[in-house]
Amino acid sequence: MDLAAQTDALTMDDLRARGSWKWSTTPPGVIGAGIAEMDLPLAPCIAAAVAGTVERGITGYLPPWLAGEVARATAGWQAGYGWDVDLADVHVVPDVMDAFEHTVRHLLDPDPLVVLPTPAYMPFLTVPTALGWPLVTAPMTMGDNGYALDLDHLARVLRPGALLVLTNPQNPTGRVFTAAELHALAAVVHTAGATVFADEIHAGLVYPGHTHLPYASLSAITAGHTVTATSASKAWNVPGLACAQLIFTAEKFRARWAKTDPEVTHGASPLGAAAAIAAYTEGADHLNAVVGYLDAGRAIFAETVANSLPEATFRPPEGTYLGWLDLRQTGCDPADVAGLARVMGVDGRACGQPGHLRLNLATPHHLVREMADRLAACSRVG
Ligand SMILES: Cc1ncc(COP(=O)(O)O)c(C=O)c1O
């Protein structure tokens, strides 16, 4: 059975029986569409690599030679985007939010201002505050082509030493920023003397007509002010295996990293390393099948929700498997959707934009359709 047939065959009961976070935290009868995990099958090459690592007995700490293999595989994958990365500039860390924390703690001057375009991935709104770092949000604007970074706003708030969080592809809006947008942003960041944390965790999940461009690879200017974090975890659905990659090429970051105690970045898993290597070196065909399935799913959702809840606004994502639904014209509070429609997404308040709902569309097509159908219950409830 191919990936599409295997996914289509999954029922809600199968998914609940699996016991993933998404389904095991969703009440019975409700469709789970919250946390960003996919219901699609794992790539066989990853399953084999992880099993092989267990069989070999590498279940202790991540050995340096295996971290080196992750660096090699990561550099090989980035070369596919036209980014020539030196192996020594790829550092293995447990996950992307760890990478963010290391960037702030070890690569920048103390207590940088974190600047966050919103709506945003929820922890970027809470982690800086929890760790005592100043945070300002910069709401994105809505234009004819969807969400855009507000460069005027960013120019006003960015300053030397500030850290701009650039999530590309963007969670939750699904935007994949164009070269022109990224170059325009680079000019603003450069003028301000700020740093960019480029979160490219969703890079593999980009739909036809759009192209992922690693921000740091655009020019010497972007390379000079960027720390990139990436991972196989979203595109190949292995976040639980704990292996992400932090990449920077500017001398100033290399020098600070060299002084960092290796203990602080400790914790990536050998199983995650094996998964990342398999994904980056053997996982392209599987990823193509995943993206093809998700591409069809976003179209099903768009078509179905246009009929079931015409007052809502939905722009199919350009990348990621997240749907971002504007419910403001429906009169329905996103916090009430689970009760009303029996669909559990993420309330846009948590992303910094009330009135919206984030839905995970990486589920069998019959559930994508059912989710959109059920949203009819949100029609003009206000
Ligand atoms: C944009 C973005 N960044 C970071 C993360 C978290 O990644 P990790 O589990 O590697 O910390 C996610 C997870 O969904 C995400 O969407």
The ligand as an SDF file (V2000), in Angstrom:
LIG
                    3D

 16 16  0  0  0  0  0  0  0  0999 V2000
    7.8020   27.0370   14.0570 C   0  0  0  0  0  0  0  0  0  0  0  0
    8.1340   26.0040   15.0940 C   0  0  0  0  0  0  0  0  0  0  0  0
    9.2530   26.1400   15.7950 N   0  0  0  0  0  0  0  0  0  0  0  0
    9.6010   25.2420   16.7490 C   0  0  0  0  0  0  0  0  0  0  0  0
    8.7970   24.1620   17.0190 C   0  0  0  0  0  0  0  0  0  0  0  0
    9.1860   23.2170   18.1110 C   0  0  0  0  0  0  0  0  0  0  0  0
   10.2040   22.4420   17.6750 O   0  0  0  0  0  0  0  0  0  0  0  0
   10.9870   21.4980   18.6790 P   0  0  0  0  0  0  0  0  0  0  0  0
   10.0440   20.4240   19.0770 O   0  0  0  0  0  0  0  0  0  0  0  0
   12.1360   21.0170   17.8450 O   0  0  0  0  0  0  0  0  0  0  0  0
   11.4230   22.3670   19.8100 O   0  0  0  0  0  0  0  0  0  0  0  0
    7.6210   23.9620   16.2850 C   0  0  0  0  0  0  0  0  0  0  0  0
    6.7530   22.8260   16.5650 C   0  0  0  0  0  0  0  0  0  0  0  0
    5.6640   22.7100   16.0640 O   0  0  0  0  0  0  0  0  0  0  0  0
    7.2840   24.9190   15.3090 C   0  0  0  0  0  0  0  0  0  0  0  0
    6.1770   24.7900   14.5720 O   0  0  0  0  0  0  0  0  0  0  0  0
  1  2  1  0
  2  3  1  0
  2 15  2  0
  3  4  2  0
  4  5  1  0
  5  6  1  0
  5 12  2  0
  6  7  1  0
  7  8  1  0
  8  9  2  0
  8 10  1  0
  8 11  1  0
 12 13  1  0
 12 15  1  0
 13 14  2  0
 15 16  1  0
M  END
$$$$
